[in-house]
């Protein structure tokens, strides 16, 4: 897989929740660490996503913000 985004985090698909139009994909990227993505059902089917399959969370953003509680 070659992409221009610098943040591609590998993991395993833990859960897929299909809706009428969108699919919520939960990717386990580390022990106790999950990334959730919402993609179209059509894309989920085209990628042949299924629980346990290896996938990558690809994060493309121009800003990354950090917050703290006071």
C-alpha positions in Angstrom: 0.0 0.0 0.0 1.5 3.3 -1.1 -0.2 6.5 0.0 0.8 10.1 0.7 -0.6 10.3 4.2 2.2 9.9 6.8 -0.1 8.5 9.5 -1.0 4.9 8.6 -1.6 2.8 11.8 -1.9 -0.9 11.3 -4.4 -3.0 13.3 -7.0 -5.7 13.2 -10.7 -5.1 12.6 -12.5 -5.7 15.9 -16.0 -4.7 15.0 -18.1 -3.7 12.0 -21.5 -2.0 12.5 -23.4 -1.6 9.2 -26.0 1.1 8.8 -28.3 1.9 5.9 -25.6 4.1 4.3 -22.5 4.1 6.5 -20.4 1.5 8.3 -18.6 2.1 11.6 -15.4 0.2 11.6 -13.5 -0.4 14.9 -9.8 -1.1 14.4 -7.7 -2.3 17.4 -4.3 -0.7 16.9 -2.8 -1.7 20.2 -3.6 -3.2 23.6 -6.7 -1.3 24.7 -6.3 1.2 21.9 -9.0 1.5 19.2 -9.6 3.8 16.3 -13.1 4.1 14.9 -13.8 5.2 11.4 -17.1 5.9 9.6 -17.0 5.0 5.9 -19.7 4.1 3.3 -21.2 0.7 3.3 -20.2 0.5 -0.4 -16.5 1.2 0.6 -16.6 -1.4 3.3 -17.9 -4.0 0.8 -15.4 -3.0 -1.9 -12.6 -3.4 0.7 -14.0 -6.8 1.7 -13.7 -5.8 5.4 -14.4 -8.5 8.0 -13.7 -9.0 11.7 -10.1 -10.1 12.3 -8.8 -8.8 9.0 -5.6 -6.6 9.1 -6.3 -3.0 8.0 -4.7 0.4 8.4 -6.2 3.6 9.9 -5.0 6.3 7.6 -5.2 9.7 9.2 -4.7 12.8 7.0 -5.1 16.1 8.7 -3.4 19.4 8.5 -3.7 20.1 12.2 -3.5 17.9 15.3 -4.7 19.5 18.5 -4.0 18.6 22.1 -6.2 19.3 25.0 -5.9 18.9 28.8 -8.4 19.0 31.6 -7.8 21.8 34.1 
